[in-house]
Amino acid sequence: MEAHPLRQEATGAAIYQIAGGKRHEADRPLICVHSAHGNLAFLRRYCEQPEEFAIWGIQAAHVVEPDTTANELALRYADLVLSGRPAGPYRIAGYCAGAAIALELATILQDAGHKVEFVGLLDVLPLKTSADAPSTDELATQRLAEIDYRVELLGRGTGLVEMTDYLRLTDSIEGSLTRDEIEGHFVRWAHLTLAGNVYTPPTSSTMPVCVISSKQRNMSVELQTTALRETWGLTDNDRATVRILPGAAGLLYRTKSFRVALQNELASV
C-alpha cells in the first residue's frame, strides 16, 4: 500500500490518497478517519485487494491533548478534507473509535452545505456508558503491551523504535520515536478512545449511514441491530443500514465479508 500525501500539517495530521480506484470512481473517494491508534493500518489489508474504489485516509497528529473531543478533531479534519476536495459529494468513514470522529466530520460538512452521500461506521459496537467504559490507564497499558510485543518480535530492543506501519502509514513515511514518546502518544490516544466510548452522536441525523459491526456473542442480531441504531442516534433515520458480520471486534477489516459488505454499500450509493 503506497500513500501520496495531499496535505500534511506540522502536527503530523495528514490526509493521503491511498488507492486510486477504478477510473469512474476516482473522483468519489471514500475518506477514512484513522482508528483509535491514530493510524490507518486497517486499510492495508483492504488495499491488498483489487482497487474497487478510491480511498483517502486521515492520519492523526503525533500528539493529541488528552481533553481533545471528537468534534474538535473533526473540525481540524474538515479543513484537511476541504483542502484536498473543496466540494462534495463526500463519502466519509471511520474505523473503530474513529467512527465517532467520522460522524462528526460528516455532520460538519453537511451543515456547511456540502452533500454527504455515505457515512460508514466501520467495526463499531454499541456505545458504552461512562459506567462500564475502560479506564485510560487500562487502554494505555493495552496499547503499550502491543508495542512491546511488536518490538520483541522485530528484535529492535526498547530504545529507538521504528514506527513505520504502526503510528505512520507506509514505508514512505519515515520516522522513529523514543519509548517515552510512544508512551505519551498512547496515553493521549487512550483518552480519545475513552471519549469515543462515551460519545453522544447527533440525534437528528438524516444522512445515509451504514454501520458495520462484528457479531456479539451475548446479543441476537436483532437486539444488536436495535442497540447500534439507538446508541448511534439512527433510530428515526430511514436512510441508515446496519450489517452484522462474523468476526472478532477490532479485526473485522481482515475478513473478506467486511470488504465485500463495504464494496456493496458503496456500489449502491
C-alpha positions in Angstrom: 0.0 0.0 0.0 1.5 3.3 -1.1 0.3 6.6 0.2 0.5 10.0 -1.5 0.1 13.0 0.9 -2.4 15.5 -0.3 -1.8 17.8 2.7 0.2 17.4 5.9 0.3 19.7 8.9 3.2 20.4 11.2 1.5 18.3 13.9 1.7 15.2 11.8 -2.0 15.2 10.9 -2.4 14.5 7.2 -4.7 13.3 4.5 -3.4 10.8 2.0 -4.5 9.3 -1.3 -4.2 5.6 -0.6 -5.9 3.8 -3.5 -6.8 5.3 -6.9 -9.8 3.0 -7.6 -11.4 2.5 -10.9 -11.3 5.5 -13.2 -15.0 6.3 -12.9 -14.8 6.2 -9.1 -11.6 8.2 -8.7 -13.4 11.5 -8.1 -15.6 10.0 -5.4 -13.1 8.7 -2.8 -14.0 7.1 0.5 -12.4 9.3 3.1 -11.5 7.2 6.1 -10.7 8.5 9.6 -8.0 6.7 11.5 -8.7 4.1 14.2 -8.2 4.6 17.9 -4.5 4.0 17.4 -4.3 7.1 15.3 -3.2 5.3 12.2 -4.6 3.8 9.0 -3.1 0.3 9.3 -6.6 -1.2 9.0 -6.6 -0.1 5.3 -3.5 -2.1 4.4 -5.4 -5.4 4.3 -8.2 -3.9 2.3 -5.8 -2.3 -0.2 -4.1 -5.6 -0.9 -7.3 -6.4 -2.9 -8.0 -5.1 -6.4 -8.9 -1.4 -6.1 -12.7 -1.2 -6.4 -12.9 2.5 -5.3 -10.7 5.4 -4.4 -9.6 5.7 -0.8 -8.2 8.7 1.1 -7.1 8.4 4.7 -6.8 10.8 7.5 -3.8 10.2 9.8 -3.8 11.6 13.3 -1.4 14.2 14.7 1.5 12.7 16.6 0.5 14.5 19.8 -3.1 14.9 20.9 -4.1 16.7 24.1 -6.0 14.4 26.5 -9.1 16.5 26.6 -9.5 16.8 22.8 -13.0 15.9 21.7 -14.2 14.1 18.7 -15.9 17.3 17.5 -12.6 19.3 17.8 -10.7 16.7 15.8 -13.5 16.6 13.2 -13.2 20.4 12.8 -9.5 20.0 12.1 -10.1 17.2 9.7 -12.8 19.1 7.8 -10.0 21.6 6.8 -7.9 18.7 5.6 -10.8 17.3 3.6 -11.7 20.6 2.0 -8.1 21.3 1.1 -8.0 18.2 -1.0 -11.6 18.2 -2.2 -13.3 21.6 -1.9 -16.7 20.4 -2.9 -18.8 17.2 -2.4 -20.4 14.9 -2.7 -18.5 13.2 0.1 -18.1 9.7 1.3 -16.9 9.6 4.9 -16.0 6.6 7.1 -14.4 5.9 10.4 -12.9 2.7 11.8 -13.4 1.6 15.5 -13.2 4.7 17.7 -12.6 6.8 14.6 -16.3 6.3 13.7 -17.3 9.0 16.3 -15.0 11.5 14.6 -16.2 10.4 11.1 -19.9 11.0 12.1 -18.9 14.5 13.5 -16.9 15.2 10.3 -19.8 14.3 8.0 -22.2 16.4 10.1 -19.8 19.4 9.9 -19.6 19.0 6.1 -23.3 18.7 5.7 -24.0 21.7 7.9 -21.6 23.7 5.8 -23.9 23.0 2.8 -22.0 20.1 1.2 -23.7 16.8 0.1 -22.7 13.8 2.1 -23.8 10.6 0.2 -22.3 8.0 2.5 -21.2 7.7 6.1 -19.6 4.4 7.2 -19.2 3.5 10.9 -16.9 0.5 10.5 -16.3 -2.3 13.0 -18.1 -0.4 15.8 -20.1 -1.8 18.7 -23.0 -0.4 20.7 -21.5 2.6 22.5 -20.5 2.1 26.1 -21.7 4.2 29.0 -19.3 6.0 31.3 -20.0 3.4 34.0 -18.6 0.4 32.1 -16.1 2.2 29.8 -12.5 1.1 30.4 -10.1 3.4 32.2 -7.5 5.5 30.5 -4.7 3.6 32.3 -6.2 0.2 31.1 -6.3 1.4 27.5 -2.8 2.9 27.6 -1.4 -0.3 29.1 -3.0 -2.4 26.4 -1.6 -0.2 23.6 1.9 -0.2 25.2 1.8 -4.0 25.6 1.1 -4.2 21.8 4.1 -2.1 21.1 6.4 -4.0 23.4 5.3 -7.3 21.8 5.9 -5.9 18.3 9.3 -4.7 19.4 10.2 -8.1 20.8 9.2 -9.8 17.6 11.2 -7.5 15.5 14.2 -7.7 17.8 14.7 -4.0 17.9 15.1 -3.6 21.7 13.3 -0.8 23.7 15.3 2.2 22.6 14.5 3.9 19.3 11.7 2.0 17.7 10.8 2.4 14.1 7.1 3.1 14.0 6.6 2.7 10.2 3.4 0.8 9.5 2.1 1.4 13.1 1.9 5.0 14.0 2.7 6.0 10.4 1.1 4.7 7.3 3.7 3.3 4.9 7.4 2.9 4.4 7.4 6.2 2.5 6.6 8.0 5.8 9.9 7.8 7.7 10.4 8.5 11.4 11.1 6.9 14.8 10.0 7.6 18.3 11.6 7.1 21.7 9.9 4.8 24.2 8.8 7.9 26.2 7.3 9.5 23.1 5.5 6.2 22.3 4.1 6.1 25.9 2.9 9.7 25.7 1.3 9.1 22.4 -0.7 6.1 23.6 -1.7 7.7 26.9 -3.2 10.6 24.8 -4.9 8.2 22.4 -6.3 6.2 25.3 -8.1 9.4 26.4 -9.5 9.8 22.9 -10.6 6.2 22.8 -12.3 6.6 26.1 -14.1 9.7 24.9 -15.2 7.8 21.8 -16.7 5.1 24.0 -19.0 7.6 25.8 -19.5 9.8 22.7 -23.1 11.0 22.2 -23.9 11.3 18.4 -26.3 13.7 16.9 -30.0 12.7 17.4 -31.4 14.2 14.3 -29.1 12.7 11.6 -30.7 12.1 8.3 -27.5 11.2 6.4 -27.2 7.8 4.7 -25.3 6.0 7.4 -24.0 2.4 7.2 -23.0 0.6 10.4 -20.8 -2.5 10.1 -20.3 -4.4 13.3 -19.0 -7.8 14.4 -21.5 -10.2 15.9 -21.6 -10.1 19.7 -21.9 -13.4 21.4 -24.3 -12.2 24.1 -26.7 -10.5 21.7 -29.0 -11.6 19.0 -28.7 -10.0 15.6 -32.0 -8.2 16.2 -31.0 -6.9 19.6 -27.6 -5.8 18.4 -29.1 -4.0 15.4 -31.5 -2.2 17.7 -28.7 -1.3 20.1 -26.5 0.0 17.4 -29.2 2.2 15.9 -30.1 3.6 19.3 -26.7 4.4 20.5 -25.5 5.9 17.2 -28.6 8.1 17.0 -30.1 6.3 14.0 -33.5 5.1 15.4 -35.5 7.5 13.2 -33.1 7.5 10.3 -34.7 5.5 7.4 -31.5 6.0 5.4 -29.4 4.1 7.9 -28.5 0.4 7.5 -26.8 -2.0 9.9 -24.8 -5.0 8.9 -23.8 -7.6 11.5 -20.8 -9.8 10.3 -18.9 -12.7 11.8 -15.5 -11.8 13.1 -13.7 -10.5 16.1 -14.2 -6.9 17.1 -11.3 -4.8 16.1 -10.1 -7.3 13.5 -13.1 -7.3 11.2 -11.1 -5.5 8.5 -9.1 -8.7 7.9 -12.2 -10.6 6.7 -13.5 -10.9 3.2 -17.0 -10.4 4.4 -16.1 -6.9 5.6 -14.5 -5.9 2.3 -17.5 -7.3 0.3 -20.0 -5.6 2.6 -18.3 -2.2 2.2 -17.9 -2.6 -1.5 -21.6 -3.4 -1.9 -22.7 -0.5 0.3 -20.6 1.9 -1.8 -21.8 0.4 -5.1 -25.4 1.2 -4.1 -24.7 4.9 -3.5 
